[in-house]
Amino acid sequence: MRNRKTKMLPFPPALKLLLRGYLIMGFILLMAHYRIIPHVPFLIFLITVVSISMVFGVGYLLVTAGKPVRTSSFDVPNTTLFFVKGIMVLYFISLLGEFGILPRVMTALFMLGVAGILVLAGVASYVYEVLDRARPVRAVKCGPRTR
């Protein structure tokens, strides 16, 4: 008898995409920390672009054939608009902090709150959509057809 290697569960593509996005964001924040990119509005723009790309990427992965959502009424534009609005709120709050209208501590707390809501909404919508739309794959016996 051969010893078969047990297959590990594959890493879901949507989580790979999110992991890559957060790694890119971490790299951008490291560049900000070491003053490689000192311009705060440009940093906010870079993080915004990566966030929007992640939202579109996860939406695309959910609704393509053979992915977690097989028959879907998943509305990518509305979900994306939700995140774009949240990102615009983040950008507005950051501008208020940049121009000294809000104290830095308040700016950080507001941005943390909005970002936390966006993350929770994104994860909850992903999990809900997968659980709501995914169907178990049934094994079908393939044999010769006879009449």
N, C-alpha and C positions, 0 to 999 in steps of 0.2 A: 504494500500500500504506500502511496505517496502522501507525504504530508502537504496538505494544501495550505498555502499562506492565507490567513484570514485577511479579508479586505477591510481596510478602515473605511469609515463613512466618508464619502467625498465632501469636501468643503463647499457649501453652497456658493454659486457664482455671485449672488447679490452681496453676501458677506465679504467675499474677496474684493469686490468693487469698493465696498465701504472701508475695508481695511486699507486698501491702496489710497483712497481719498484722505483718510485720516493720517496716513503716513506722509502724504504730500503736505497736508496742513501742518503737521508737526515740523517738517523740514522748513516750511515758510516761517513758522514761529521761531525756530532756532536761528534762522537768518536775521529775524528781527531782534532776538535776544543778543546776538553778537554784533549788532549794528551794521550788518552787511547791507540790509535794506532799511534805512532809517526813516523813510517817508511813510507815515502812518496811513494816510488815505490809500496809498498804493498797496500796502499790506492788506487793508480791508478789502480792496478790490480783488486781490489774488485769492483770499479766503472765500470771497463771494463767488468767484468763478468756479472754484473747486467744489463748493457746496452745491451750486446749481448743476454742475456736471454730474455729481453723485446722484442728485434727485432724478435727473433725466435717465441716467444709467440704470438705476434700480427700477424705475418705471418701465424702461425698455425690456429689462430682463424678466420682469413679472408677466408681461403680456405676450412675449414671443412663444411660438409653438414649442412644446416639449419642456417648458420651464414650469415652476411651481404652480402657476395659474394657467390652466389649460383652456377653459372657456371662461372668458372674463368680460365683465362689464366695467373693468377697472378704468377709471377715468383719469388718465395721466395729466391732461391739461389742468383740471381743477386742483389736483394734488400739487402739481408744479406751481400753479398760481399761489396756492397757500404758502408754499415755501419761499417763493419769490417775494411775496408780501412780507413775510417774516424777515427775510434778509434785508429788505428795504428798511424795515423798522430798526434792525440792527445797525445798518449804515447811518440812519438818521440819529440814533442815540450816540453812535461813535462821533459823529460830527458835532453834536452838542457838547460832548466831552472834549473834543479837539479844540474847539473855540472857547472853552472855559465857561460855558453857560451852565453846565452841570459839573459838580465836583467829581474828581476821578473815582472816588469810592462809589458814589451813586451810579456813575456811568458803568463801572465794572459790574455792579450788582444788577442793574437793569439788563445789561447785555447777557450776563449769566442766566438771568431768568428767562429772557426771550429765547436764547440758545437752548436752554433746557427744555422749554416747551416744544421747540421745533424738533429736538432729538426724540423726545417722548412721543410726539405725534407721528413722526416718521417711523419709528420702530413699531408703534401700536398699529399704524395703518398697514405696514408690511406684514406683521404677524396676522392681523385680522384678514387681510386679503388672501394670504396663503392658506390659512385654516378654513376660510369660507369657500374658496374656489377649488382647492386641491381635491382631487379624487384619487383613491388608491388605485394603483395599476394592478389589474388582475392578470394572472397567468392564464394564457389560452393554450389549450392543447391543439397542436397542429398535427393533423393526420391526413391520410388520403381521403378525398371526397368520393363517396359512392352514392349512387342513385338508387 
